[in-house]
């Protein structure tokens, strides 16, 4: 796994503990995903994040749901396939 992707995952876990509203979290997550997506070598890793959201979130179903929504929004807004 790319160091950047690993850092993003660690950051997202920490972000969940912050008192930030979901729309602001969505902007932050989208900025990271867009940055990671710019590098073609990370495309497969970025696409693998969505299926890993349950493991990433552990028992926190709210965090999992938020991550999936943020991920889907990021990809659908750019007309990219989520596959």
C-alpha positions in Angstrom: 0.0 0.0 0.0 1.3 3.4 -0.9 2.6 5.6 2.0 0.2 8.3 0.9 -2.8 6.0 1.0 -1.7 4.7 4.4 -1.3 8.3 5.7 -4.8 9.2 4.3 -6.3 6.2 6.2 -4.7 7.2 9.4 -5.8 10.8 8.9 -9.4 9.7 8.3 -9.4 7.7 11.5 -8.2 10.8 13.4 -10.6 13.1 11.6 -13.5 11.1 13.0 -12.5 12.2 16.5 -12.7 15.9 15.6 -15.8 18.0 16.2 -16.2 18.8 12.5 -19.5 18.7 10.7 -19.9 16.1 7.9 -20.0 18.6 5.0 -16.6 19.9 6.1 -15.3 16.4 6.5 -16.5 15.6 3.0 -14.5 18.5 1.6 -11.4 17.4 3.4 -11.8 13.7 2.3 -12.5 14.8 -1.3 -9.4 16.9 -1.4 -7.3 13.9 -0.3 -9.0 11.5 -2.7 -8.6 14.0 -5.6 -4.9 14.4 -4.7 -4.3 10.7 -4.6 -6.2 10.1 -7.8 -3.9 12.5 -9.7 -1.2 9.9 -9.6 -2.1 7.1 -12.0 0.0 4.6 -9.9 -2.4 5.0 -7.0 -5.7 4.5 -8.9 -6.0 0.8 -7.8 -5.2 1.6 -4.2 -7.7 4.5 -4.1 -10.4 2.3 -5.6 -9.6 -0.4 -3.0 -10.4 2.1 -0.1 -14.2 1.8 -0.4 -14.3 -2.0 0.1 -11.9 -1.6 3.1 -14.1 1.0 4.8 -15.6 -1.5 7.3 -12.2 -2.7 8.4 -10.9 0.9 8.6 -13.8 2.0 10.7 -13.9 -1.0 13.0 -17.2 -1.0 14.9 -17.9 2.6 14.1 -20.7 2.3 11.6 -21.2 6.0 11.4 -17.6 6.5 10.3 -18.0 3.7 7.8 -21.1 5.3 6.4 -19.6 8.7 6.3 -16.5 7.4 4.5 -18.5 5.6 1.9 -20.7 8.6 1.3 -17.7 10.9 1.0 -15.9 8.4 -1.3 -19.0 8.0 -3.5 -19.6 11.7 -3.7 -16.0 12.4 -4.7 -16.1 9.9 -7.5 -19.6 10.6 -8.8 -18.9 14.4 -8.9 -16.1 13.8 -11.4 -18.1 11.2 -13.4 -15.5 8.5 -12.6 -16.6 4.9 -12.3 -16.5 3.7 -8.7 -16.2 0.0 -9.7 
